[in-house]
Amino acid sequence: MRKLFMLVGTLLLSACAVGPDYRQPADTAPAGYLRADAPLFSSSTPDPEFWRRFDDPLLTRLVEDALAANNTLHVALARYERAQALLRGSKADRLPTVTGSAEAGYQQLSADQAPGISRRDREGETYAAGVNVLWELDLFGRVRRSIRAQQAEAMAVGADLAALQVVVVADLVAGYFELRGLQEQLRVARANAAIQADSLALVERRLAAGRGTTLDAARARAQLEATLSRLPILEGEIAATTHRLSVLTGREPGALVVELEAARPLPALPATVATGLPAELLRRRPDIVAAERRIAAATARVGIATADLYPRFALTGLLGTQAADPGDLFGRNSETRLLALGVDWTFLQVGQVRARIAAAEADVDASLAQYRQTVLRALEETETAMVRYARAQREHAHLQDAAAAAAEASRLARRRYELGRADFLQVLDAERAQLELQDRLAVSQTRSATLLVALYKALAGGWPERAGTPHLAGRTESL
């Protein structure tokens, strides 16, 4: 027994973890963004709860509802909890496996099995109880590497949850802005329809007084009907967007119809958008965190495969009791003991083991390439979102001036027609231009708002670290 304990102690002292140790990839972020045009963008740290900057209590409540009740997020949360449960199971492999057993049996031997023995002496009962212990001595790091792999995978799944949270928040805020933009387009169309109806009435009055033509009346009616035809389409888009917002918050499609039917203006956009620096982006974006953690998991699996080149040592123990009569089961002479050191070594399958090692190493290469691609895609998304938002702001400024000028031109054309100084075709052209430019202005307002949301999404906005959200900072390889 003493020799066995000395052997086990020697083996534990010589334990090591075979296979490569993980090294985090070096950051390759540029010093700054190419499109960070001042004063529209600043290098301040962006606010993850960006939607609060719009000072819209209804929008804030909808975002909170989505974070709490969105079913897609619940699926991702369940996967994260599953990964955590598997991690706890992996950590339990470091400890001995203890099982209890009990047995009561009856046996009768045949006359051929026990010749010359009476029937009474050929039958008997046995009773046994015991505690069994099995402990794998992790001499070559197979168990430790397994825990590290599962630990990294759990963090990657947590980062997947955070990344999905970013997507859900961005979809909801963008959808809310699209709804308000559609409501503004509907208001513009109705206002222009009212103006065109007045123009038609004016033409009909002049026609009745003998000063107009049926051609002018037909043109006025055609333009009015064309504008009215836009209303059902816009109303349908408003309904569809409202349904989408309801589902994003975990409700049935019609749940928010009453609450969202009242039109509200689009919120004012900030004069300056905080974007931070590219190096901060690589540490903040959860999809990059997930990709980096999967490199760590793949590296640990190389160690798991490498450990199969070496023998596995397991310590087995048994403490129990066995007797032919239940009353003697716990007697002194019924005690049984066993302590053994077992070795399992598949040394004849080296080719298969090395094939598994090569496959695991290929997984590391693939994970590293995926990480690099994720970094490049994050930088691309951010740069693209910045330039698109900046150009949309310029477009919006020009359209504001154009829409104001078109409204003034429409007013003047109508006035000149009333005074008999212009024909009705000029009025129609001016009103058509007014409707087109006011509609484009409303679309531009919506585009600017949704492109700002896309920028916040690229910057990992929508991932507030709060209770119930996986904490991804402080990555470690320690156990």
ZAGUZA-654117 format. One line per 2 residues: for each residue x, z, y of C-alpha. Coordinates in steps of 0.5 Angstrom, whole numbers, plus 2048, in hexadecimal, padded with zeros to 3 digits. Layout:
// ZAGUZA-654117
X,Z,Y  ... .
This chain:
// ZAGUZA-654117
800,800,800  806,802,805 .
809,7FB,803  803,7F7,805 .
802,7FB,80C  809,7F9,80D .
808,7F2,80C  802,7F2,810 .
805,7F5,816  80B,7F0,815 .
806,7EA,815  803,7ED,81B .
809,7EE,81F  80B,7E7,81D .
805,7E4,820  805,7DE,825 .
800,7D8,827  802,7D1,825 .
800,7CB,829  801,7C9,830 .
7FF,7CE,835  7FA,7CC,83B .
7FD,7CA,842  7F8,7C8,847 .
7F9,7C1,84A  7FC,7C1,851 .
7F7,7BF,857  7F8,7B8,859 .
7F4,7B9,85F  7F6,7B6,866 .
7F7,7BA,86C  7F0,7B8,870 .
7EB,7B3,86F  7EB,7AC,872 .
7E5,7AC,875  7E5,7B3,878 .
7E3,7B0,87F  7E3,7B5,884 .
7DE,7B8,887  7D9,7B6,882 .
7DD,7BA,87C  7E1,7C0,87C .
7E6,7C3,877  7E2,7CA,877 .
7E0,7CC,870  7D9,7C9,86F .
7D3,7CE,86E  7D1,7CD,866 .
7C9,7CF,869  7C9,7C9,86D .
7C2,7C9,86E  7C1,7CF,872 .
7C5,7CB,878  7BE,7C7,879 .
7BA,7CD,87A  7B4,7CB,876 .
7B1,7D1,873  7AD,7CD,86E .
7B3,7C9,86C  7B7,7CF,86B .
7B1,7D2,866  7B1,7CC,862 .
7B8,7CC,861  7B8,7D3,85F .
7B2,7D1,85A  7B6,7CB,857 .
7BC,7D0,856  7B7,7D5,852 .
7B2,7D0,84E  7B5,7C9,84D .
7B5,7C8,846  7BB,7C4,846 .
7BF,7CA,848  7BC,7CE,843 .
7BE,7C9,83E  7C5,7CA,841 .
7C5,7D1,841  7C3,7D2,83A .
7C9,7CE,838  7CD,7D2,83C .
7CA,7D8,839  7CB,7D5,832 .
7D3,7D4,834  7D4,7DB,836 .
7D1,7DD,82F  7D5,7D9,82B .
7DB,7DC,830  7D9,7E3,82E .
7D9,7E1,826  7E0,7DE,827 .
7E3,7E4,82A  7E0,7E8,824 .
7E4,7E4,81F  7EA,7E8,822 .
7E7,7EE,81E  7E6,7F0,817 .
7E0,7EE,814  7DD,7F4,810 .
7D7,7F3,80B  7D3,7F8,807 .
7D1,7F7,800  7CD,7FA,7FB .
7CB,7F8,7F4  7C7,7FB,7EE .
7C7,7F7,7E8  7C4,7F7,7E0 .
7C8,7F4,7DB  7C7,7F3,7D3 .
7CC,7EF,7CF  7CA,7EB,7C9 .
7CC,7ED,7C2  7D1,7E7,7C2 .
7D4,7EA,7C8  7D5,7F1,7C5 .
7D5,7F0,7BE  7D4,7F7,7BA .
7D1,7FA,7C0  7CA,7FD,7C0 .
7C5,7FA,7C5  7C5,801,7C9 .
7CD,800,7CA  7CC,7F9,7CC .
7C8,7FA,7D2  7C9,7FE,7D8 .
7C9,7FF,7E0  7CE,7FE,7E6 .
7CD,801,7ED  7D2,7FF,7F2 .
7D3,800,7FA  7D8,7FE,7FF .
7DB,7FC,805  7DF,7F5,805 .
7E4,7F4,80B  7E7,7ED,80C .
7EC,7EC,812  7F0,7E5,813 .
7F6,7E7,816  7F7,7E2,81C .
7FE,7E1,81B  7FE,7DA,81E .
7F9,7DA,823  7F3,7D6,820 .
7EE,7DC,822  7F1,7DD,829 .
7F1,7D5,82A  7EA,7D5,828 .
7E8,7DA,82D  7EC,7D6,832 .
7E8,7D0,830  7E2,7D3,830 .
7E3,7D7,837  7E5,7D0,83A .
7DF,7CD,838  7DA,7D2,83A .
7DD,7D2,841  7DC,7CA,841 .
7D5,7CB,83F  7D4,7D0,844 .
7D7,7CB,849  7D2,7C6,846 .
7CD,7CA,848  7D0,7CB,84F .
7D0,7C3,850  7C9,7C2,84E .
7C7,7C7,853  7CB,7C3,858 .
7C7,7BD,856  7C0,7C1,856 .
7C1,7C4,85D  7C3,7BD,860 .
7BD,7B9,85C  7B8,7BE,85F .
7BB,7BE,866  7BC,7B7,866 .
7B5,7B6,863  7B2,7BB,869 .
7B5,7B6,86E  7B3,7B0,86B .
7AC,7B3,86B  7AC,7B5,873 .
7AF,7AE,874  7A9,7AA,871 .
7A4,7AF,874  7A8,7AC,87B .
7A7,7A5,879  7A0,7A6,877 .
79F,7A9,87E  7A3,7A3,881 .
79E,79E,87E  798,7A2,87F .
79A,7A2,887  79C,79B,887 .
795,799,883  791,79D,889 .
795,799,88E  794,793,88B .
78C,795,88A  78C,796,891 .
78F,78F,892  78A,78C,88E .
785,78F,892  788,78C,898 .
788,785,896  781,786,893 .
77E,788,89A  782,783,89D .
77F,77E,898  778,780,89A .
77A,77F,8A1  77C,778,8A0 .
783,779,8A2  786,77A,89B .
787,775,895  785,776,88D .
78C,775,88B  78E,77B,88F .
789,77F,88C  78B,77C,885 .
792,77E,886  791,785,889 .
78C,786,883  792,784,87E .
797,788,881  792,78E,880 .
791,78D,879  798,78C,877 .
79A,793,87A  794,796,877 .
796,793,870  79C,798,871 .
798,79E,871  796,79E,86A .
79E,79D,867  7A0,7A2,86C .
79B,7A7,869  79D,7A6,862 .
7A4,7A7,863  7A2,7AD,867 .
79E,7B0,861  7A4,7AE,85C .
7A9,7B1,860  7A5,7B8,860 .
7A4,7B7,858  7AB,7B7,857 .
7AC,7BD,85C  7A7,7C1,858 .
7AB,7BF,851  7B2,7C1,854 .
7AF,7C8,856  7AC,7C9,84F .
7A5,7C7,850  7A0,7C2,84E .
7A0,7BC,852  79A,7BE,857 .
79C,7C5,858  79F,7C3,85F .
79A,7BE,862  796,7C3,866 .
79D,7C6,869  7A0,7C0,86A .
79B,7BC,86D  79C,7BE,874 .
7A1,7B9,878  7A7,7BD,87A .
7AD,7B9,87E  7B3,7B8,87B .
7B8,7BE,87D  7BE,7BD,882 .
7C4,7BC,87F  7CA,7C0,880 .
7CF,7BD,886  7D5,7BF,881 .
7D5,7BF,87A  7DB,7C4,876 .
7DE,7C0,871  7E4,7C4,86F .
7EA,7C1,86C  7EB,7BD,866 .
7EF,7C2,863  7EA,7C7,864 .
7E5,7C2,861  7E8,7C2,85A .
7E8,7C9,859  7E1,7C9,85C .
7DD,7C4,858  7DA,7C6,851 .
7DB,7BF,84E  7E3,7C0,84F .
7E3,7C7,84C  7DF,7C5,846 .
7E4,7BF,845  7EA,7C4,846 .
7E7,7C9,841  7E6,7C4,83C .
7ED,7C2,83C  7EF,7C9,83B .
7EA,7C9,835  7ED,7C3,832 .
7F4,7C6,833  7F2,7CC,82F .
7EF,7C8,829  7F6,7C5,828 .
7F8,7CC,827  7F3,7CD,822 .
7F4,7C7,81E  7FC,7C8,81E .
7FA,7CF,81B  7F8,7CC,815 .
7FF,7CA,813  801,7D1,812 .
7FE,7D6,80D  7F8,7DA,80F .
7F9,7E2,80D  7F3,7E6,80C .
7F2,7ED,80A  7ED,7EF,805 .
7EA,7F6,804  7E5,7FA,800 .
7E3,801,800  7DD,802,7FB .
7DA,806,7F5  7D8,804,7EE .
7D4,808,7E9  7D0,807,7E3 .
7CB,80C,7E5  7C8,80C,7EC .
7CA,814,7EC  7D1,813,7EB .
7D1,80D,7F1  7D5,811,7F6 .
7D9,816,7F1  7E0,816,7F2 .
7E2,812,7EC  7DD,80C,7EE .
7E2,80B,7F4  7E5,803,7F4 .
7EA,801,7F9  7ED,7FA,7FB .
7F2,7F8,800  7F5,7F1,7FF .
7F9,7EC,804  7F6,7E5,802 .
7FA,7DE,804  7F6,7D7,805 .
7FB,7D1,806  7F9,7CA,806 .
800,7C8,806  7FE,7C2,801 .
7FA,7BF,807  7FF,7BE,80C .
7FD,7B7,80E  7F6,7B9,80F .
7F8,7BF,814  7FC,7BA,818 .
7F7,7B5,818  7F2,7BB,81B .
7F8,7BD,820  7F9,7B6,822 .
7F1,7B5,823  7F1,7BC,827 .
7F7,7B9,82C  7F3,7B3,82D .
7ED,7B7,82F  7F2,7BA,834 .
7F4,7B4,837  7ED,7B1,838 .
7EB,7B8,83B  7F1,7B7,840 .
7EF,7B0,842  7E8,7B2,843 .
7EA,7B8,847  7EE,7B3,84C .
7E8,7AE,84C  7E4,7B4,84E .
7E8,7B6,854  7E9,7AE,856 .
7E1,7AE,856  7E0,7B4,85A .
7E5,7B2,85F  7E2,7AB,85F .
7DB,7AE,860  7DD,7B2,865 .
7E0,7AD,869  7DA,7A8,868 .
7D5,7AD,86A  7D9,7AF,871 .
7DA,7A7,873  7D2,7A6,871 .
7D0,7AC,875  7D4,7AA,87B .
7D2,7A3,87B  7CB,7A5,87A .
7CB,7A9,880  7CE,7A3,884 .
7C8,79F,882  7C3,7A4,884 .
7C6,7A5,88B  7C5,79D,88C .
7BE,79D,889  7BC,7A3,88D .
7BD,79E,893  7BA,798,890 .
7B4,79C,88E  7B3,79E,895 .
7B4,798,898  7AF,794,894 .
7AA,799,896  7AB,798,89D .
7AB,790,89C  7A4,791,898 .
7A1,795,89E  7A4,790,8A3 .
7A1,78A,89E  79A,78D,89E .
79A,78F,8A5  79C,787,8A7 .
797,785,8A2  791,789,8A5 .
793,786,8AC  793,77F,8AA .
79B,77E,8AA  79D,77D,8A3 .
799,77A,89D  797,77F,897 .
79D,77C,893  7A2,780,897 .
79E,786,896  79E,785,88E .
7A5,784,88E  7A6,78A,892 .
7A2,78F,88E  7A5,78C,887 .
7AC,78D,88A  7AA,794,88C .
7A7,796,885  7AD,793,881 .
7B2,797,886  7AE,79D,885 .
7AD,79D,87E  7B5,79B,87D .
7B6,7A1,882  7B2,7A6,87D .
7B6,7A3,877  7BC,7A4,87A .
7BB,7AB,87C  7B9,7AC,874 .
7BF,7A8,872  7C4,7AD,877 .
7C1,7B3,874  7C1,7B1,86D .
7C8,7AE,86E  7CA,7B5,870 .
7C7,7B8,86A  7CC,7B4,866 .
7D2,7B6,86A  7D0,7BD,869 .
7CF,7BC,861  7D6,7B8,861 .
7D9,7BF,864  7D5,7C3,85F .
7D0,7C6,863  7CA,7C9,860 .
7CE,7CD,85B  7CE,7D4,85E .
7D1,7D9,85A  7CC,7DF,859 .
7C9,7E3,853  7C7,7DF,84D .
7CC,7D9,84F  7D3,7D9,84B .
7D9,7DB,84F  7DE,7D6,84E .
7E4,7D8,852  7EA,7DC,84F .
7EB,7D7,849  7F0,7DB,844 .
7F3,7DA,83E  7F3,7E1,83C .
7EF,7E4,836 .
